[in-house]
Every structure is written in C-alpha cells, then in structure tokens.
Amino acid sequence: MKPVENDPDLAEILASLDAEIDLHPEKLKPLSSDLKARLDDLVYDVEFDPDQEILGDVDW
C-alpha cells in the first residue's frame, strides 16, 4: 500500500472527509452491533494482503 503522502487522490479524499467532519460532527454515527455483525459475516473468509499487486484493470 502506498503511504497517504505518496497518494494524492487518497490525500484529497481524506482532506475532504476531515473538512466534512469538522463542519458537521453531529453526522457521525457509531456503528451498530447489528451492522458490525453483518460486515463481519461478509468478510469472514476473505483473505486480504494489502501489499499484493492488483492484477488487471482497476476502475476508480
């Protein structure tokens, strides 16, 4: 994975998110235990290596 400082697109997204949180902190909501359980179920058997190269075309 590229560090944020080497990824201008990610840095821009994070800066935008930071600004939105500063302007509207009341919009932040905690993750419900039900949603967390559903997400855990979705990724239970998923193996992930952030350093592995992505093969093929990637659409952003």
C-alpha positions in Angstrom: 0.0 0.0 0.0 1.2 3.5 -0.8 1.6 5.9 2.1 -1.0 8.6 2.1 1.6 11.3 1.4 2.5 9.4 -1.8 -1.1 9.1 -3.0 -2.6 12.5 -3.9 -6.0 11.0 -4.6 -6.3 9.4 -1.2 -4.9 12.5 0.5 -7.6 14.6 -1.3 -10.4 12.2 -0.2 -9.2 12.2 3.4 -8.8 16.0 3.5 -12.4 16.3 2.2 -13.6 13.9 4.8 -11.7 15.7 7.5 -13.3 19.0 6.5 -16.8 17.5 6.5 -16.3 16.1 9.9 -15.1 19.5 11.2 -18.2 21.2 9.7 -20.8 18.6 10.8 -19.5 16.4 13.6 -23.2 15.6 14.5 -23.4 13.5 11.4 -21.0 10.9 12.8 -22.8 7.8 14.0 -21.4 4.8 15.8 -21.5 1.5 14.0 -24.4 -0.6 15.4 -23.6 -4.0 16.7 -26.0 -5.5 14.1 -24.2 -3.8 11.2 -20.8 -4.8 12.6 -22.0 -8.4 12.8 -23.3 -8.3 9.2 -20.0 -6.8 8.0 -18.1 -9.5 9.9 -20.2 -12.2 8.2 -19.4 -10.7 4.8 -15.7 -10.8 5.2 -15.3 -13.8 7.4 -13.5 -16.0 4.8 -11.9 -13.2 2.8 -8.1 -13.2 2.7 -6.5 -9.9 2.1 -3.0 -8.8 1.6 -2.7 -5.0 1.2 0.8 -5.4 -0.3 -0.3 -7.8 -3.1 -0.4 -6.2 -6.5 -3.8 -5.9 -8.1 -3.9 -7.6 -11.5 -6.0 -6.4 -14.4 -7.8 -3.1 -14.9 -8.9 -1.1 -11.9 -11.7 1.4 -12.3 -11.8 4.3 -9.9 
